[in-house]
Amino acid sequence: MLERYKKNTQKSAELWDRAVNVFSGGINHNIRTFGLDRCGAYPPFIVRGDGSHIWDVDGNEYVDFWMTHYSQILGHNNPSVREALQAQIELGCHFGALNESQVILAEKIQRAIPLLRKMRFCSTGSESTMYATRLARLFSKKRLIAKARGGWHGGNDSLAFHLKNPFTDEPFFDGVSFDYNDRESFDQMLATCKDDLAAVIVEPVLGAGGGISPEPQFLPHLREQTEKHGILLIFDEIITGFRLCYGSAGVEVYGVEPDLITLGKIAGGGMHLGVYGGREDVMELAKPGTQDSRWVGGGTFSSHPMAMAAGIAALDELHKRREAYSKLNQMGEAFRSRLNTLFDERSPFGIATGIGSIIFVSIMKNKIELPLTAQKLSEVLDKEGLDRFQSILMEEGVFGYHGLGALSFAHSESDLTKTIHAVEVSTESLQR
Ligand SMILES: Cc1ncc(COP(=O)(O)O)c(C=O)c1O
C-alpha cells in the first residue's frame, strides 16, 4: 500500500527518519501524521501553500482541506495577509509591549461579536479555553467544568479528557462530561453535579468529535438550563468563529448567547492567536487589582504584532466578503451531499458530516442512526478504515484530516472534482 506515495516522497521519508529521532512520535501535534504512519508510511513535509493548494519538499502538489487546522479560510498566502505580515516584519517582530494593532484587532472582533464586551488575547486556543474556565471558576466560586464528550478544547489540563471513545479516562481534575446533541445526557450530568458546576463549555458545532452540527433544541436547552442554575455557558468558537459567518456561529447562526466565547484560528489570519471574553462582570476578574481576582493572563507572545497584523488583514478581507459566506456554505453543503451520494452508492459505511464549509468524513463499521452524537459515531468508527481512506487521498493528491477538513474561499470546482475522484479511488480500495 502507498507504494506510489512512497516513491514520490523520498525527501519526506528522509526528514521523517530524522524527525522521529528528535520528536516524541516524530511530531509536534498528534494529528499531523495524518494516519500515514499507521499505514506503514510517513507524513509529507510541506514547504509552500497558495490558495487551496500546498506543495511538499519533493514537489508534489495537493489540494488542501486541512487549511492549517481550519485557519486559512481565505486560502494560503492571501495577498492582503502576506503584505500585512511583510509590513510588520520591516518594523520588527515583537517588543513585549502594547501595540496599536492589538486595539484595532480587538475593536474589529468586538464589532463582529458585540457579546465580547471585554476580552483578552493570548497566543493559542488552548490558553484561551484554560483562562476562560479559570475565570468561570473564580467567578462562580465552584470547581467543576462540564464538556461534551469528544469535544477538543486544546491541551490544557482542565479540558483534555473524554476525547476518545470509550470516554472513561479520569479527568486530570474537576471535570465532567455529557454527550453532545443528547439533552437527556446533559440533564443527567446536571442532576448529579449542578451545585458544583462553574461552567459548561461546548463547541457550537462539535469539531474533532466528528464534525457534528447541533440538533435544533440542543444549544437553546444548554442555555436555558445553565441560566436556570446559575452556571456559566462558554462557547468554544475556535473553529466556528468567522467560519460560518462574519462573527459567532453560536449567536448568529444558532441564536444562542453564551456568557463567554473563545476564538482563535481564523481570527488570527493563520497566525498564533487565542481570544477569550464576554460578560464584563466575569472578565473583570482578569483585571489586576480587582477584588477576588487571581492571576489570569500573561504570555510572552500575547498580542504578538505579527498575529495582530495577520488578524486585522484577514478580518478586513472577510468583512468585505461577509455576503459571500452564504455561497461558501452552499458550496460546502453541495459538496457534502455529493460525497454522501457517492458513499451511498459505493461504500455504505462512509459519511460526510459538518455544516457549511466544515467537511468531515468518517468511515464506519455500521450505519449510524440520527441524531448524530460523538459517542454513537465513535462506537461505529472504523479507525483503520479511516486511516487507509486518508492515506489514499494523500496518495491521490488530496491533503486532509478528520476525513477532509474545510473549504476556503480559494477552493474551486476543479479542486472538488479532483477530490471526488480521490474519494472514489479511496472507497474502491476500502471495498477490496
Ligand atoms: C474547538 C477548539 N478549541 C480549542 C483548540 C485549541 O487551539 P490551539 O490548537 O490553538 O491551542 C482547538 C484546536 O484545534 C479547537 O479546534
The ligand as a Gaussian input file, in Angstrom:
#p B3LYP/6-31G(d) Opt

LIG

0 1
 C      -12.566000      23.878000      19.157000
 C      -11.111000      24.028000      19.510000
 N      -10.790000      24.565000      20.700000
 C       -9.508000      24.744000      21.068000
 C       -8.472000      24.362000      20.243000
 C       -7.037000      24.558000      20.671000
 O       -6.471000      25.585000      19.930000
 P       -4.861000      25.634000      19.737000
 O       -4.504000      24.463000      18.903000
 O       -4.636000      26.959000      19.059000
 O       -4.265000      25.574000      21.098000
 C       -8.765000      23.812000      19.002000
 C       -7.679000      23.414000      18.090000
 O       -7.796000      22.631000      17.201000
 C      -10.123000      23.620000      18.621000
 O      -10.441000      23.063000      17.455000

